[in-house]
Amino acid sequence: VVVLGTVIAGVATPTESAAMGAVGAIILALFGGSLRFSMLHQVAMETTKISAMVFTILAGATFFSMVFTYTGGDEAVEEIMKYIPGGQWGFVVLMMIIIFLLGFFIDFVEIAYIFVPMIAPVLLKLGIDPLWFGILIALNLQASFLTPPFGFSLFYLRGVASESISTMEIYRGVIPFIFLQLIALVIVMLFPGIVRVF
């Protein structure tokens, strides 16, 4: 209620609501009698590791983007994209396919911070609505949470599922949800006005 409620009500951003959720979890653990310093220490260490990883990727991606642009990489990509049949639509469809395939093997953070800056100048020059394209990328990255072998959600499911449930069963179980994500992606792609309804 605290985490999702504040986001839906527009009271807090997702980051702020996550912080409130963390405080709420600590309070619940305190009243439940399960709060231990060792547990807090472990959580703090894991949070530090993940934060360090994200900021390292962000710093590396920023450096890569600067070098890529300085050496004319964006112009080279733009030149290559001229030969894609279908103009704007050809570019959008190809990028969605590439991002979907990258999602099988690369974390969404790397895709967002490294691949997207490479294609951003091209989509702007092609006159593609950046908000619409950003929503398409977000929907595509949602599917990457479910695609084996590196989908984050698959690891979470493996952690909470019974040992009697095999990993392959989990992989098969997420297939309908991947299709739902792709259907949503196609709907937003075909009806761009949806992204500006709210």
Beta strands, then each sheet from edge to edge (+ up, - down):
end
